[in-house]
Amino acid sequence: MKELLTIQQKLNAPKTQFNKFGNYYYRSCEDILEALKPLLAETNCTLQIFDDIALVGDRYYVKATILLANDKGETATSVSFAREQEKVTGQIEAQITGAASSYARKYALNALFCIDDNKDPDATNTHGKEAEKTPKTKPTTSVKAEGGNPLLDEALKAIEGAKSRDDLTAIYNKYASALKVDKTFVSALKAKAAEYAK
């Protein structure tokens, strides 16, 4: 399908979104779709996106399928999965599913159109900045709250037990509305994030 090659070569989806927590720019699913529209018109192609829910083991995933079709009926497809977070305080279930859908769609688009986001994680990537500032000893996230704030204590305990970037994103989403200006909370998140920047 020659149109796919044309789109892959011409597509330019700049990183216009800014993650304040991770201090980096990234591109969203919507940014990619906006950049695609003129190229779809130029190549006389259509793009369709389908979401399904898939049960894998005991967890549900959003399965996003991208279908590119030209006017001759030739098609190219890409599929990506994203797991819903088990629980995110402050979000209704539809928002949790929507976030997983956006994530799956973005990475299906990336795969189909050869967009490299390997240096662009979605959550707490510091792009090596923390690694440069942090001593070579393993960072610690065992920060104690001052003043006995139960919510902060709970958040710090969750950060200490985080096993992945996804865990840190969920923790940030859960506590950010109340603690995003708390230096202890932010420092603990950054220290834990540095462990995954290596």
WOFENBEL-V391118 format. One record per backbone hydrogen bond with DSSP energy under -1.0 kcal/mol. NH is the residue of the N-H (numbers start at 0). CO is the residue of the C=O. E is the energy in kcal/mol with one decimal. If there is no record, write none. Layout:
# WOFENBEL-V391118
nh: [NH/NH]
co: [CO/CO]
e: [E/E]
This chain:
# WOFENBEL-V391118
nh: [5/6/7/8/9/10/15/16/18/22/23/25/31/32/33/34/35/36/39/40/41/42/44/45/47/49/51/53/55/58/60/61/62/63/64/65/66/67/68/69/72/75/77/79/81/83/90/95/96/97/98/99/100/101/102/103/104/105/106/107/108/109/110/111/112/114/119/128/131/132/133/142/152/153/154/155/156/157/158/159/160/161/167/168/169/170/171/172/173/174/175/177/178/179/181/185/186/187/188/189/190/191/192/193/195]
co: [1/2/3/4/5/6/13/25/23/18/18/16/27/28/29/30/31/32/35/36/37/38/39/68/66/64/62/60/58/55/53/81/51/79/49/77/47/75/45/73/69/67/65/63/61/59/87/91/92/93/94/95/96/97/98/99/100/101/102/103/104/105/106/107/108/109/116/125/127/128/129/140/148/149/150/151/152/153/154/155/156/158/163/164/165/166/167/168/169/170/171/174/174/175/178/181/182/183/184/185/186/187/188/189/192]
e: [-1.9/-2.6/-2.8/-2.1/-2.0/-2.5/-1.2/-2.2/-3.0/-1.9/-1.2/-2.4/-1.8/-2.3/-2.4/-2.0/-1.7/-1.6/-2.5/-2.0/-2.3/-2.1/-2.4/-2.6/-2.5/-2.5/-2.2/-2.9/-2.9/-2.0/-3.0/-3.3/-3.3/-3.0/-2.9/-3.1/-2.9/-3.1/-2.5/-2.3/-1.6/-2.2/-1.8/-2.2/-1.8/-1.5/-1.5/-1.7/-2.4/-2.5/-2.3/-1.8/-2.5/-2.6/-2.0/-2.6/-2.9/-2.4/-2.0/-1.9/-2.6/-2.5/-1.9/-2.2/-2.6/-2.3/-2.3/-2.2/-1.9/-1.4/-2.4/-2.1/-2.6/-2.4/-2.4/-2.9/-2.1/-2.0/-2.5/-2.4/-1.5/-1.3/-1.7/-2.5/-2.3/-2.4/-2.8/-2.8/-2.0/-2.3/-2.6/-1.1/-2.5/-2.2/-2.3/-2.5/-2.7/-2.2/-2.2/-2.5/-2.5/-2.2/-2.7/-2.0/-1.3]
